[in-house]
């Protein structure tokens, strides 16, 4: 089911603040209704929420602690808790909620730091004390852990300082909110007519998250009332709109305004920002600092197929979907089998006359039976009635993903296998293969083509609840694995000489991900052009800064993309918070510019390259958008989340030239 705008909760009062995300309703349910809701609960998160609400240590008893086994293709339900543990947890949780109701649903007490740490340590595996600062950031109570902790008014020399933010997706909104907290004068430039980034742009059929949505949310705006585990595009966009409104940053955002160039003005120690509005007007303004938040996956890549200009049908990229595009009764080509195609195909195949799916490499599929499901009624009730339950669900999902499947994509040099790269990777492969073999048991001809010939983790692994195999087996669907040779007026031709007649071509062919900041022209000191400097091999210090481009901070920069662990939202928050730390040092010390030194930049990237060389995506021979034209993994972060947290937690003056 695809959500419509009217299906979503009504917009909140314009006067609301971010605290509105934590609102819950008082409990008036019967004992039986409470018991039924608890049966649907994510028990580790519910025990944590109730422990924070009641401060009852019985809810954190050692014999209730979830084992949290390492992740495989599937995630262990309830953190691996035994049936006995689950029964005891449900009984304790039900009684705690009944007592809370009978007491009149009192306001939750402010937990002490020690009590919060005890709750966190109950949820995580032992031996992870080094993660505590990072995890406190994600719980984010009682105080906003990512707040700048300083205000521009503390620095008299900083009067008149202005900051430009380019983009208003997750990272741009994060930057805007943190800049507002610091009291800085800032402007957000958004090329589209509305905020939201990729969640405004992508409206293709079936568009939704393929990572759990609680963890795919901002630490300072933890939405409680998600309706699905993997939310659809309208709900994600509404969330971002709510954040912008409740954070009070809407007036700082200029929509329909695309930044075309950044040019560093040495005399002014500022960036000359040239932007073009939708009506063609060109505006030039100087900003002392710039934070780019343009994302990776927002500039569509349409392959330059020979004969493309001669095709008389319609061609549309998944990221440029229009409301007037109709697939009904048409002969449709779906080019690509990546994340977007995986969502589009099952959504449209029953409406088309014929669907030709053009596949270059089969994707590995993670079995996710509940991928399209609404959250269970009991979970939705708990989210709307138990203070901080959604916060702890988010934390639980984040904790599970901190390490994720990183251990399964590490290359074992002693492992000898034609496909997999370690014993753990082979176990993951066999687990996924077993699902494929079951799904295609009646179609061995399709199983051959649906089985990847590269190690799991070398390319993005996709969520599957059975709808993709079901689509491929439909009578009106044809899987084409031959390479496309050219297009003609009404057909796609493949290398084997076959002609596939189509009326509509849907390009689910990805983005210009390797071209960071494309098509923005960036000119640094001494006229240095950033794209010429990179020459297709993009690098940055911490993925944030480049020597010769002072006062410029990137989010989602080179080698910051997470593959099998962590969260892109977490990474972007780290980048923004680091940028604010840099600003604090510069402004507090009375400097005008900060520029990364070449030495740390070079050594950092050498370390990154060495780390990537030990991962499945670097050693696999299959093509991937993780790699640039030279074959270097320029997108991927090869380490754990703790390493990135530690690197960005402190601004290092010794790694920079301050002037």
N, C-alpha and C positions, 0 to 999 in steps of 0.2 A: 504493500500500500504506500502511495506517495502522499505525503502530507500536503495539504493546501494551507494557504495563509489563514483561512477561517478556522482551521482545526487547532491552531496554536492558542495558548492562553492569551487573554487580552493584554494589551500593552499596559504597563504599570503607570501610575501617576507620575507626571512629569517632574514632580518635586522629590521623587525618591532618590536615595543615595545608594552607594554600593552595599550598604548594610541590608538593603531590601533582599539581596540574594539569600540571606540567612533566615528570612522570615518563615515561620511555620504556624500551623493552626493548632488551637487547643484540642486535646483529645476528649471526645465524647463517646467513643466507641465502647461497646460492651466487652466483657472479658473474652468472650468467644471470638469477637471480631479482632481483638488484639492478638489473640493466639493464632488466628488464621493468617494475619499479616506477618507475624514473626516467622511462620513456616516458609514464607517466600524470601526471607531476608538473606543478605550477605552477612553471615554471622560474625566474622571477624570485625567488620566495620561496625555492626550494630553493638557488639560488646564494647568497642572503643567509644562510640558515641554515648552509650549509657554510662560508661565509667566516667566520662567527662561531665555528664549531666548530674549523676548521683554521687560521684566520688566514692563509690562502693568498691573496695578492693576485691570482693568476692568475684566480681566480673572479670578480673584479671588474674584469676588463679592459675597456677602453673599447669594444672591438668587440663586447662582450656586452651592453652597456647597453640595456635595453628602451626603445624610443621613447616609450611611454606616450601614444598619441594621445588627444585629448580624446574624452570619451564621447559616443556618439550613442544610438540606440535599443538598440544592442548594444555590448558591451564587447569590444575587440579581444583575441583570444586571445593568451596569453603576452605581454601588454603590447605587442603589435605587433612582436615579434621576427621577423626574417626566418627562412626555412628554414635558411639557413647558420648564423645565430646559434643557432638551436635545436639543430642537430646538434652544434655545438661545445660548447654548454652541457651537453647530455646526456652527451657523452663525458667532459668534465671532472668532472661530478657523479658519474657512475658510478665513475670511478677514485678520487675522493675518498672515496666510501663504502666501496669495497673496501679502501683503505688504512686507514680508520678501523676497519673490522672486523678486519683483520689485526693491528692494533695492540692489539686487545683492548677496543675501545670505551672509550677513556680518558675520564675526566671532562672536560667542556669547560672550557677556561680562561676566566677572567673577562676579558671584552673591555675594553679601555681606552675611555674616552670618544671618543678620536680615531678609533679603529678602528670603533666603532659609527657615528659620524658618516659615515665613509667608506662604510659599507654602505648607510646611509640615502640618501646622495647618489647612490649607484649606482642606486638604485631610482627616484628621483624625477627629474622633468625639471629641467634647469638653470634657474637664476633664481629658485629658491624657498628661498633661505637664510632668509628671514623666517619660514618654517614650521618651522625646525629644533627650537625648544623644544617646540612642539606635537607634532611627530613623535617626539621623544625620549620624551615622555609616553606615547605609544602603544606604542613598543617596550618601554618599562618594564623595562629591564635596565641594569646589574646591580641597581640599587636601585629601590624603588617611587617613581616620580616624583611620584605624587599624594599621597603620605603627608603628613600635616600638618606635620611637621618641628618640632613642639613638643609639650610634655606639660603637662597641667594642674598637675602638681606644681611646675612652675617659678613658679607664681603663687600665693603664699600666700593672697591675698585671694579666690581662686576656690574655696576649700574649700566643699563642699556644693552647688556649682552642678549643676543637673540639666537635661537636655535631653530633650524629647519628640520622637519621630519618628512621623508619622502615615502608615502604609502600609508594606508589606513587599514591594513589587515591586522591580524593578531599582534605582530611585532610593533607596528606603527601605533596602535592603540596603547600598547604597553609603554612605549617611549613617551607618548603624550601624557599619560597619567603620571609617570614618574617625574617628568619635567614639571608638571603642574604642582606636584607635591613639593618640589624644590623651589617653587616660586619663580621659575624662569619664564621669560617671554618666548613663546614658541608658536610656530605655524606648521600645520600638517598639510601637505600637498597630496591630493588624491586625483588621479587621472580620470576615474570613473565618476558617474553621477551620484554614487552612494558609497558609503564606507563598506568595508568587509573584505576587500581583496579578492582572493580566489573564491570566497564564499558568496560574493556578489556576482562574480563573473561566470561561475560554473552552474548552469541551470539545466544541464542535459538530463534526459530521463534516467532516473535511478540514482542521481547524485547523492552521496552520503559519505559519512566517515568510514574508514576501515581501521580506525583505532578507537578504543573505548572512549566515549565522549566525556566522562567525568575527568579522566586524566588529560583530555584534550580541552582544557579550560584554564583560565588564568588564576594564579594563586591568590590574587587580590580580589577576584570576582568569582567566587565558587558557587555556581548555580546549583540549587538543590533539586529542582523539579524537572529534570530531563524526562522525556517520555519513552525514550528508547536507549538501548545500550550503545548503538551505533546510529547517531542521529542523522536525519536527512538535512539537505541544504537549507530549507527554509528555517528550521529550528536553530541551526548554527548561526545563520545570518541574524535572526531575531536576537539571539544571545549577544552578539557583538553590538548590535544597535542598542540593546539595553545597557551594556557596559558603557558605551560612549555617552548615553544620556545620563546615566546615574553617576558617572565619574565627572560630569560637568565639563567635558572637553569638546562638545559639538561645535561651539562657537570658534574654536581654534582650527577647524578643519575647512580647507578650501576644496570643494569638490569640483569636478570638471576642469581641473587644472593640472596639467602634466608638466613635470620638470623635465626640460629637454637638455639642459647642460649645467654643470657645476664647474666654475673656474676660480682657482684660488688667487686672491688679490693680495700679494705680498705686502704692499704699502698699507693696506687696511687690516691685514691679518684676519681676513674674512673670506668667505666664499661668495662669489657672485652667482646667484641662482637665477637662471632664466627659465621662465615657465610660460606655457601657452594654454590659454583657456579654450573652451569648446567653441566659442564664437570667433576664434582666430587671433584674439588679442595676445600680445606678447608683453610680459611683465618681468622686470628685472629688479632684484632686491638683494641686499647683502646680509649675510648671516654669519655670526662668529663661529658657529659649529653646525655640522650637518650629521644627521643620523639617517642612513638609508634603511628602509623597511619595505623593499620591493619584492621580497620573496624570490623563490626559484621557479615555481611552476605557474607562471602567468603570461609567458610569451609563447604562444602556440608554435609548434614546429609542424609544418606541412611539407612532406617530402616532395621534391621537385621531380615528379614522375615524368618521363618523356610522354608527350602528347596530352599533358594535363590541360593545356589551354584549348585543346580541341574537344574536350568532353562537354557535351551539351546538357547534361544533367546538373544536379546541384551538388556542390561540395561544401561540407561544413566541418569545422574542427569541434571536438567535444567541448573545448573551453570557450568557444564562440557560438554556442547554441542560441538560436533565436526562437521566440514563441511561435513564429509562423512556420517553422519547419515541421512538416508532416511526414510520417513514415507509413501511414495507413495504405495498405494495398500496393506498396511499391516494392521494386526489386532493389534491395539495399546492400551496399558493401560496407562492412565494418572492418576498417584496417587497423590492426593492432590487437593485442590480447593482454594489455596492461591493466592498471587499476580502473581507468575510466571505461574501457571496453568491457571489463568484467561487470560493471554496473549497468551499462547501456544495453548490452546484448540481451540478458534475461528480461529486461523491461520491455523491449520492443518486438521480440521475435514473433509473438502471437498476433501482432498487428500487421506485419508485413506480408507481402506475397512470397518473397524469397529473401533469405538473409545469407550473404556470403561472408564468412569470417576469415579474414586473411591473417595468418599467423606466421611470425618469423621464429619465435621461440615459445614453447609451451611454458606457462607459469607454474611455479609451485603453489599449491593451494593449502592454506591452513584450515582444517575442519572447524567451522563455526556454525553449528546448527541454528543458533538463535540470532544470526546476523540481521535478519529483517524484522525480528520480533519486537513488539512493545515490551517494556519492562513489566514484570508480573504485577498484578494489582496490589499485592501486599507490599512490594518494594515501593511502588508509587505512593501508597498510603504512608509508609514509614518516612519517605522523603519529605512529605508534606506535613508531618506531625511530630517528628522526633528531632529536636534541636541538634544540628551539626551532623546528622546521619549522612547527608550528602557529602559533607566535608571529609568524613572518614571513609566513605566509599571512594571518593577521589584519591585520598591518600593510599588506600589499599590497592587500587589500580596502579597508582604511580609506583608503589613499592614493588609490586609484581614485575613491573616493566623496567625498573632501575637496572637490573642485570639482564633481564629478558632472556633472549636466546644468544647472547654474545658468546657464551662458552661453546656454543654449537657451531660457530662459524670460524673458530680459531684453527689455523692449519697445523696439523701434526706432521712434521717432516718425515717421520718414520712410517706414516700411514701410506699404504700402497693400494690404491683403488682407482679405477678409470674415471669415476665420477665424484665420489665423496672425498672429503679432505681430512677426516678424522673419524674415530669410532663414534663420537657423539653426533657428528654430522651424518654419518651413515645410519645411526638409529633414527634420527629425525627424518632422513630420506625414506627409510623403510616404513615409518609411521604414516607419512604422507602417501607413499606408494600403496599401502594397504587400502587407504580410503579410495584412491583412484581406481584400483582394481575392483573394488566393490561397486563403485559407481558405474564403471564401464564393463561389468561382467558380461552383459548381453551385447556389447559392441567392441570386440577385440580390435576391430579395424580402427576405431577411434582411440582406443587406449594407447596404441602405438604412437599416435601423434599428440596425445594429451600428456604423455610422460616426458618430463624435462630431461635433457641430457647434460645437465650441469649441477653442481652441488647446491643444495638449499642454502639460501642466503646470498648467493652470488648476484641475484636480482631481487627486486622487491617481491616478497611473498604476499599472496592475495587471500582475502577472506572468501570462504565458500560454504554455503549452506545447502549445496546440491543443485542450485538453480543453473549454474554454468554447464555441468554435464547434461542436465535435463534439456537445456537449450540446444546443445550440440547434437543431441539425439533426435531432435524434432525433425519431422519430414520435410519442412520447408527451410531447413538450415543446412548449409554446406560448409565444411571446414576446408580451407584452401591453404596448403603449406608450401606451395611453389612460390618462388620469388616473382614479384610483379615486374614485367618487362616494359610495358607501356600502356597508355590509355588511348582509346579511340572515341568516336562520337557518343557511343552508348554502351561501352564495355571496358572492362579491365582485362588485359591480356597477361598471362603468366609465361614463365620461361619454358614450360612444357608444351607451349602452343595452344593451351586452352583459352577460350574466350568466355568471359563471365559478364553477361548483359546486366546492367544496373541502371537505375534511374537516379539514385542518391548515393553519394559516397560520404560516409562518416569517418573522419580521420581521428582516431584515438591514438595518435602518433606521438604524444608527449610534447615536450617543451624544449626551449633553447636553454636548458638548465646549466650547461657548461659556460654560457656567456653571462657571467655575473654582471648585474647592473645594466644589461642590455635593455633598450638602446640608448640609455643615458650617456651623454658625453661628459667625461670627467677629466679636467686638466689641472694638474697639481703644480708644484713648484717648478720654475724654469721651463714652463710649457710642456711638462711631461704628460703625455696622454696615457691614461690608465689602461685602456684596452690594448694600445700598442705595447705598453710595458709588459702586460701579461702575455700578449701574443697567443691567446687561446689556452694558456696554462695558468689559471687563476690561483693565486696564493694570498694569504694574509696572516698577520700575527694574531693568534687566537681566533682567526676567522673574522677579525674586526677591523684591523688597520693595516695600512701599507706605507712603507717609507716613501717620503716625497709627497704625501697627501695629508698634510697636517689638519687636525681638527675635524677629520672625517671618520665616522664610526659606522660600521656595517652590522646589520643583523642578517642572519641566514647566509653568512659569507662562505668563502671557500672552506671545505673540509669541516663543516659544522653539521652536516646532515646525518641524522641517526637512522640506522637501518633495522636492527633487530633488538634494540634496547632503548630505553629512555623515551624522551618526549621532545618533539620539535618546539612545543610551547615552553618547556623548561629551558631549553637551550637559548631561545630568544629572550627569555626573561634574564638569564645570566648575562647575555650580551648587553642588554639595555642597562642593567644594574652596574655592570662594569663601566659602561660609558659614563654613567652618572658619577661613579667614583673618580674617573679621570677628570671630569669637569670640576669636581670638588677640589682636586689637587691643583689644577691649573688656576682656577679662580681664587682659591684660598691662598696660594703662593704669589698671586699677582702676576702670573704669566699671561701671555696672549695666545701662544700656540703650543701644541703638543704633537710631536712627530715620532713615529716608531723608528728606532735605530735599525740599521741593516743587519747587524750581527744577530740580535735576538730573532729577527724575522727569518733569517736563513736557518738558524739552528732549530727553531720551532718547526719549520716546514720539513726539515730533514727528519725530525722525530716523528712527525705525522706520516711521512712517506714510509718510514721503517715500520710503523704500526700497521699501516694499510697493507703492506706486503705480506703480513701474516694472516690475512683474512680471505674468506672465500671469494669476495667480489674482486680481489686483485689477482688471484691466481687462476680463476676460471677463464676459459677462452671465449665464453659467450659475450655478446655485445651487451652493453648496459649504459644507461644515462649517468651512472655513477662515474664513468670514465670520460676524460676529454679526448680530443682528437689524437693526442700522442699516446693514449692508453693509460695515462696516469689517473688514479682515483682522486679526483679533485673535489668531489662532493662529500665524501664520507668521513665521519668521525670514527676512528677505529678503536677507541678506548671506552671505558665506563663513564658513567655520568659524574662520579666522584672526581675524576681527574679534571673534567671541564669545570666543575663547580670550584675546585681548588684554584685552578688557573685564573678564573675570572673573579674570584672573591677578593682579590687585592690588586690595586693598581701599582705597578712597579716603575717608579720614576727612573731607575737605572736603565731601563729598557727603552727610554725615550729621550729625545732632545726637547727641552723646554726652553722657550724664549719669550 
